[in-house]
């Protein structure tokens, strides 16, 4: 029986190849980019490509495939070329996910750049007012990712994510992806039982644990509150093993996808090692 541990996998050679890689590595869940993560526009997937992906997924035994938006998107940006391209790219993402049968999309809230965080958060909410209306075929949820707060990145505290949700006409369409590295680097200490409990209580009070729909499992090369986003192998960074042990043995998250974004090695071999280590933490 597959569990809810997995990894982000490459789509090199076709989207369906990510499913092959996930199965070879022993994943129970999978995260992908549906397109090149560093290009604004990709050619539209053919019906044959979509059918192959759906067939592979149905036969795989994977519990879920989750998408991640591309790195170029910044829905917090002011009106102009970047915002226009960001809206078009995210619209394409939602349309693609609807065709593929993917119903959860993880996204970075974006960067406020020279504007105030408040103005930028409002622009993110307004973007989704428009996107959810323009892509009725996508009936899933967008998962706002917690961030380290590096530079002018939004999402370094739970209140900023709540502000995006509350500012949108479709609050029911949002969940949250809790990235362990990012949240720790943003200043939430989840390395002790007390700190873990306190962080989850704060999350519940501000956002609600019912919205926590995905974890990114990454150790951190940088320390608590550093606001620097640098992923490390599980147990080899400043987090250590405790936060992962706490989450894996917290029955509230037993069926919540937990996805590695750690360094992969030459042939994804480190994903298997990290997954094995994590499974060994379950009591």
VOPAGU-2260 file (C-alpha; in pm, 1 decimal, decimal comma):
REM VOPAGU-2260
SITE   aa  ch    i         X         Y         Z
SITE  UNK   A    0       0,0       0,0       0,0
SITE  UNK   A    1     160,7     331,3    -103,8
SITE  UNK   A    2     203,5     597,9     162,3
SITE  UNK   A    3     188,0     975,2     132,4
SITE  UNK   A    4     562,8    1033,0      92,3
SITE  UNK   A    5     709,4    1130,8    -243,2
SITE  UNK   A    6     927,1    1373,5    -433,7
SITE  UNK   A    7     933,4    1631,5    -708,6
SITE  UNK   A    8    1031,4    1459,0   -1031,9
SITE  UNK   A    9    1160,6    1578,0   -1368,4
SITE  UNK   A   10     931,7    1571,6   -1672,8
SITE  UNK   A   11    1225,2    1537,8   -1915,3
SITE  UNK   A   12    1115,6    1317,8   -2203,3
SITE  UNK   A   13     746,4    1382,0   -2140,8
SITE  UNK   A   14     512,6    1433,0   -1847,0
SITE  UNK   A   15     448,0    1058,9   -1816,9
SITE  UNK   A   16     817,0     998,2   -1750,5
SITE  UNK   A   17     781,7    1170,5   -1411,7
SITE  UNK   A   18     543,2     892,1   -1309,9
SITE  UNK   A   19     799,2     630,4   -1417,0
SITE  UNK   A   20    1067,1     805,3   -1210,5
SITE  UNK   A   21     837,5     829,7    -908,3
SITE  UNK   A   22     756,9     460,8    -921,1
SITE  UNK   A   23    1122,3     363,5    -962,0
SITE  UNK   A   24    1210,0     569,3    -653,8
SITE  UNK   A   25     931,2     427,7    -437,0
SITE  UNK   A   26     711,5     735,9    -415,1
SITE  UNK   A   27     352,9     727,5    -293,2
SITE  UNK   A   28     281,8    1081,7    -417,0
SITE  UNK   A   29     441,7    1298,3    -684,8
SITE  UNK   A   30     497,6    1664,7    -760,5
SITE  UNK   A   31     580,1    1798,4   -1107,1
SITE  UNK   A   32     612,4    2110,2   -1315,2
SITE  UNK   A   33     372,5    2071,4   -1605,4
SITE  UNK   A   34     611,4    2273,5   -1825,4
SITE  UNK   A   35     964,9    2409,7   -1835,3
SITE  UNK   A   36     997,1    2601,3   -1508,3
SITE  UNK   A   37    1208,7    2878,0   -1660,3
SITE  UNK   A   38    1006,3    2958,9   -1973,2
SITE  UNK   A   39     695,3    3173,0   -1993,5
SITE  UNK   A   40     525,0    2982,8   -2272,9
SITE  UNK   A   41     518,1    2617,0   -2367,5
SITE  UNK   A   42     337,3    2453,0   -2655,4
SITE  UNK   A   43      -3,7    2314,3   -2565,7
SITE  UNK   A   44      -3,8    1948,6   -2465,1
SITE  UNK   A   45    -150,9    1718,5   -2727,2
SITE  UNK   A   46    -454,2    1506,8   -2647,6
SITE  UNK   A   47    -229,8    1200,9   -2685,5
SITE  UNK   A   48      15,0    1333,4   -2424,4
SITE  UNK   A   49    -270,1    1404,2   -2185,0
SITE  UNK   A   50    -420,2    1057,9   -2236,6
SITE  UNK   A   51     -82,0     888,1   -2180,5
SITE  UNK   A   52     -26,9    1080,0   -1856,3
SITE  UNK   A   53    -373,3     991,6   -1728,8
SITE  UNK   A   54    -328,2     625,5   -1818,9
SITE  UNK   A   55      12,9     607,4   -1650,4
SITE  UNK   A   56    -118,0     774,9   -1337,3
SITE  UNK   A   57    -423,8     549,5   -1315,1
SITE  UNK   A   58    -205,4     238,7   -1341,8
SITE  UNK   A   59      71,4     363,8   -1111,6
SITE  UNK   A   60     -86,6     326,0    -769,7
SITE  UNK   A   61      29,5     677,8    -679,0
SITE  UNK   A   62    -210,4     843,4    -440,9
SITE  UNK   A   63    -182,6    1189,8    -596,9
SITE  UNK   A   64       2,9    1408,1    -842,8
SITE  UNK   A   65      43,1    1772,5    -744,1
SITE  UNK   A   66     163,9    2051,1    -972,8
SITE  UNK   A   67     396,2    2340,1    -886,5
SITE  UNK   A   68     377,3    2671,0   -1070,1
SITE  UNK   A   69     680,9    2791,5   -1265,6
SITE  UNK   A   70     943,6    3011,6   -1102,2
SITE  UNK   A   71     889,4    3311,9   -1330,9
SITE  UNK   A   72     534,6    3379,8   -1215,6
SITE  UNK   A   73     483,2    3677,6    -985,1
SITE  UNK   A   74     114,5    3750,5    -933,3
SITE  UNK   A   75     212,7    4015,4    -676,1
SITE  UNK   A   76     377,1    4233,2    -940,5
SITE  UNK   A   77     237,1    4573,0   -1039,3
SITE  UNK   A   78      44,9    4617,3   -1366,5
SITE  UNK   A   79     278,5    4573,1   -1661,9
SITE  UNK   A   80     450,6    4307,3   -1869,2
SITE  UNK   A   81     550,3    4075,2   -1582,3
SITE  UNK   A   82     199,5    4074,0   -1437,6
SITE  UNK   A   83      43,4    4011,6   -1778,4
SITE  UNK   A   84     281,3    3721,9   -1845,1
SITE  UNK   A   85     225,0    3585,0   -1494,5
SITE  UNK   A   86    -151,7    3584,1   -1535,2
SITE  UNK   A   87    -125,5    3415,7   -1876,6
SITE  UNK   A   88     116,4    3151,3   -1743,8
SITE  UNK   A   89     -95,9    3071,0   -1441,4
SITE  UNK   A   90    -406,4    3054,4   -1658,4
SITE  UNK   A   91    -224,1    2801,8   -1877,5
SITE  UNK   A   92    -123,5    2609,2   -1564,5
SITE  UNK   A   93    -480,2    2579,3   -1439,7
SITE  UNK   A   94    -606,3    2477,3   -1784,2
SITE  UNK   A   95    -331,4    2216,1   -1817,4
SITE  UNK   A   96    -398,4    2073,0   -1471,6
SITE  UNK   A   97    -769,1    2047,6   -1548,3
SITE  UNK   A   98    -688,6    1843,2   -1861,2
SITE  UNK   A   99    -441,0    1619,9   -1674,9
SITE  UNK   A  100    -672,0    1554,2   -1380,7
SITE  UNK   A  101    -445,9    1735,3   -1132,1
SITE  UNK   A  102    -653,7    1919,0    -872,7
SITE  UNK   A  103    -390,4    2086,9    -653,4
SITE  UNK   A  104    -136,6    2346,8    -763,9
SITE  UNK   A  105     135,0    2472,1    -527,7
SITE  UNK   A  106     239,0    2831,8    -587,5
SITE  UNK   A  107     480,2    3087,7    -443,7
SITE  UNK   A  108     286,6    3398,6    -339,2
SITE  UNK   A  109     534,0    3623,6    -522,5
SITE  UNK   A  110     744,7    3929,9    -440,5
SITE  UNK   A  111     635,3    4283,6    -360,5
SITE  UNK   A  112     955,1    4436,3    -505,6
SITE  UNK   A  113     945,4    4815,0    -457,4
SITE  UNK   A  114     581,6    4828,4    -343,1
SITE  UNK   A  115     440,5    4763,8       1,6
SITE  UNK   A  116     362,1    4405,4     103,0
SITE  UNK   A  117       0,2    4509,7     160,8
SITE  UNK   A  118     -45,8    4633,9    -196,1
SITE  UNK   A  119     121,0    4322,7    -337,3
SITE  UNK   A  120     -92,8    4084,2    -131,2
SITE  UNK   A  121    -402,9    4258,0    -262,6
SITE  UNK   A  122    -279,8    4207,8    -619,5
SITE  UNK   A  123    -237,5    3833,0    -558,7
SITE  UNK   A  124    -597,5    3808,2    -434,3
SITE  UNK   A  125    -721,5    4009,1    -730,5
SITE  UNK   A  126    -529,6    3783,3    -968,8
SITE  UNK   A  127    -715,0    3478,9    -838,1
SITE  UNK   A  128   -1049,1    3658,3    -853,7
SITE  UNK   A  129    -982,0    3674,5   -1225,0
SITE  UNK   A  130    -814,4    3335,0   -1275,8
SITE  UNK   A  131   -1075,7    3122,5   -1102,4
SITE  UNK   A  132   -1343,3    3293,3   -1309,4
SITE  UNK   A  133   -1153,5    3256,0   -1637,5
SITE  UNK   A  134   -1074,1    2884,8   -1593,5
SITE  UNK   A  135   -1399,1    2719,4   -1484,1
SITE  UNK   A  136   -1269,1    2376,4   -1590,2
SITE  UNK   A  137   -1021,7    2381,3   -1300,4
SITE  UNK   A  138   -1224,6    2296,4    -991,7
SITE  UNK   A  139    -929,9    2217,2    -762,9
SITE  UNK   A  140    -740,8    2426,0    -512,0
SITE  UNK   A  141    -434,7    2647,5    -517,7
SITE  UNK   A  142    -192,1    2579,9    -232,7
SITE  UNK   A  143      -9,5    2891,2    -114,5
SITE  UNK   A  144     342,0    2793,7     -10,2
SITE  UNK   A  145     509,7    2918,9     306,2
SITE  UNK   A  146     833,3    3097,4     214,6
SITE  UNK   A  147    1159,2    3191,5     384,3
SITE  UNK   A  148    1088,6    3560,4     319,7
SITE  UNK   A  149    1410,6    3604,2     124,5
SITE  UNK   A  150    1437,6    3949,6     -31,6
SITE  UNK   A  151    1088,7    4086,8     -86,4
SITE  UNK   A  152     918,2    3745,9    -110,1
SITE  UNK   A  153     571,1    3728,4      36,6
SITE  UNK   A  154     450,5    3440,8     252,9
SITE  UNK   A  155     708,2    3442,6     534,0
SITE  UNK   A  156     437,2    3445,3     798,9
SITE  UNK   A  157      98,5    3279,4     824,4
SITE  UNK   A  158     -87,0    3610,2     835,0
SITE  UNK   A  159      29,7    3705,7     485,0
SITE  UNK   A  160    -115,4    3383,8     346,2
SITE  UNK   A  161    -438,8    3445,3     534,9
SITE  UNK   A  162    -455,7    3796,0     386,9
SITE  UNK   A  163    -443,3    3653,0      33,6
SITE  UNK   A  164    -719,5    3404,0     115,1
SITE  UNK   A  165    -944,1    3663,7     279,8
SITE  UNK   A  166    -889,3    3914,1      -1,5
SITE  UNK   A  167   -1017,2    3678,6    -270,6
SITE  UNK   A  168   -1381,3    3626,3    -365,9
SITE  UNK   A  169   -1314,6    3250,3    -367,0
SITE  UNK   A  170   -1152,8    3172,8     -28,6
SITE  UNK   A  171   -1268,4    2810,9     -47,0
SITE  UNK   A  172   -1031,8    2754,8    -341,9
SITE  UNK   A  173    -715,6    2790,0    -130,5
SITE  UNK   A  174    -507,2    2555,4      78,6
SITE  UNK   A  175    -150,6    2585,2     208,5
SITE  UNK   A  176     172,9    2398,0     138,9
SITE  UNK   A  177     395,1    2397,6     448,5
SITE  UNK   A  178     763,7    2392,2     347,7
SITE  UNK   A  179     976,2    2283,6     645,1
SITE  UNK   A  180    1293,4    2460,7     529,9
SITE  UNK   A  181    1115,0    2783,1     438,6
SITE  UNK   A  182     908,3    2800,4     755,4
SITE  UNK   A  183    1211,8    2739,5     976,9
SITE  UNK   A  184    1419,4    2999,1     788,9
SITE  UNK   A  185    1131,6    3244,1     826,1
SITE  UNK   A  186    1158,4    3215,0    1204,8
SITE  UNK   A  187     923,7    2935,2    1313,4
SITE  UNK   A  188    1117,9    2693,7    1534,5
SITE  UNK   A  189     978,7    2345,2    1472,8
SITE  UNK   A  190    1285,3    2158,9    1602,8
SITE  UNK   A  191    1147,8    2099,2    1953,7
SITE  UNK   A  192     817,9    1943,8    2061,5
SITE  UNK   A  193     712,4    2272,4    2222,4
SITE  UNK   A  194     807,5    2473,7    1914,4
SITE  UNK   A  195     632,4    2231,8    1681,1
SITE  UNK   A  196     316,4    2239,4    1891,0
SITE  UNK   A  197     326,1    2619,1    1914,6
SITE  UNK   A  198     376,5    2660,8    1539,6
SITE  UNK   A  199      86,5    2430,6    1455,6
SITE  UNK   A  200    -136,4    2609,3    1706,2
SITE  UNK   A  201     -52,1    2944,5    1548,9
SITE  UNK   A  202    -115,5    2803,6    1203,0
SITE  UNK   A  203    -452,0    2669,7    1316,7
SITE  UNK   A  204    -553,3    2998,9    1474,2
SITE  UNK   A  205    -459,2    3212,3    1173,4
SITE  UNK   A  206    -523,6    2985,3     874,0
SITE  UNK   A  207    -680,7    2662,4    1000,8
SITE  UNK   A  208    -523,0    2317,3     991,1
SITE  UNK   A  209    -796,9    2204,8     753,4
SITE  UNK   A  210    -621,2    2413,3     486,0
SITE  UNK   A  211    -282,5    2243,3     535,3
SITE  UNK   A  212    -295,7    2016,4     230,5
SITE  UNK   A  213      68,5    1947,3     147,5
SITE  UNK   A  214     416,1    1947,6     300,3
SITE  UNK   A  215     746,1    2010,5     127,8
SITE  UNK   A  216    1002,4    1809,8     323,1
SITE  UNK   A  217    1338,0    1987,6     309,7
SITE  UNK   A  218    1610,7    2030,8     569,1
SITE  UNK   A  219    1771,8    2377,3     579,6
SITE  UNK   A  220    2132,4    2476,2     520,1
SITE  UNK   A  221    2068,6    2804,7     700,6
SITE  UNK   A  222    1961,3    2875,7    1054,6
SITE  UNK   A  223    1640,5    2974,8    1228,0
SITE  UNK   A  224    1516,9    3315,1    1109,4
SITE  UNK   A  225    1790,7    3348,0     846,5
SITE  UNK   A  226    1529,1    3419,4     576,9
SITE  UNK   A  227    1752,6    3231,8     331,1
SITE  UNK   A  228    1604,7    2950,6     120,5
SITE  UNK   A  229    1863,9    2671,1      88,9
SITE  UNK   A  230    1744,4    2310,0      90,6
SITE  UNK   A  231    1947,9    2023,3     238,9
SITE  UNK   A  232    1909,8    1645,7     266,8
SITE  UNK   A  233    1686,4    1521,4     547,2
SITE  UNK   A  234    1872,4    1525,5     879,9
SITE  UNK   A  235    2183,4    1691,7     738,5
SITE  UNK   A  236    2089,1    2054,5     796,2
SITE  UNK   A  237    1990,3    2290,0    1074,8
SITE  UNK   A  238    1649,7    2124,7    1121,2
SITE  UNK   A  239    1774,6    1775,0    1200,3
SITE  UNK   A  240    1532,7    1483,1    1214,6
SITE  UNK   A  241    1292,2    1599,6    1483,9
SITE  UNK   A  242    1055,3    1814,7    1272,9
SITE  UNK   A  243    1006,0    1533,4    1023,0
SITE  UNK   A  244     948,5    1284,4    1303,7
SITE  UNK   A  245     689,4    1515,3    1459,2
SITE  UNK   A  246     497,3    1557,5    1132,0
SITE  UNK   A  247     516,1    1192,1    1028,2
SITE  UNK   A  248     376,8    1077,2    1362,8
SITE  UNK   A  249     109,4    1347,6    1384,7
SITE  UNK   A  250    -210,1    1163,8    1292,0
SITE  UNK   A  251    -371,6    1488,5    1176,8
SITE  UNK   A  252    -141,1    1470,8     872,9
SITE  UNK   A  253    -141,7    1095,5     809,3
SITE  UNK   A  254    -298,6    1139,5     463,3
SITE  UNK   A  255    -137,2    1473,9     375,5
SITE  UNK   A  256     111,7    1452,7      83,6
SITE  UNK   A  257     473,4    1503,6     193,1
SITE  UNK   A  258     706,8    1584,3     -94,2
SITE  UNK   A  259    1086,4    1597,8    -107,1
SITE  UNK   A  260    1257,3    1888,9    -281,6
SITE  UNK   A  261    1605,7    1794,3    -164,3
SITE  UNK   A  262    1918,7    1751,6    -384,6
SITE  UNK   A  263    1860,9    1449,4    -607,5
SITE  UNK   A  264    2203,4    1302,9    -691,5
SITE  UNK   A  265    2301,7    1185,6   -1038,9
SITE  UNK   A  266    2011,2     945,6   -1096,4
SITE  UNK   A  267    1759,1    1051,0    -831,7
SITE  UNK   A  268    1926,1     805,1    -593,4
SITE  UNK   A  269    1918,5    1053,8    -305,7
SITE  UNK   A  270    1538,0    1064,0    -320,5
SITE  UNK   A  271    1528,9     693,9    -236,3
SITE  UNK   A  272    1775,2     743,3      49,2
SITE  UNK   A  273    1582,7    1037,5     193,1
SITE  UNK   A  274    1249,8     855,1     160,0
SITE  UNK   A  275    1392,5     552,1     336,6
SITE  UNK   A  276    1519,6     770,5     619,7
SITE  UNK   A  277    1180,3     935,9     656,9
SITE  UNK   A  278     993,1     606,3     660,6
SITE  UNK   A  279    1224,2     492,5     938,8
SITE  UNK   A  280    1098,9     781,4    1155,4
SITE  UNK   A  281     740,6     654,6    1160,2
SITE  UNK   A  282     651,5     484,6    1487,6
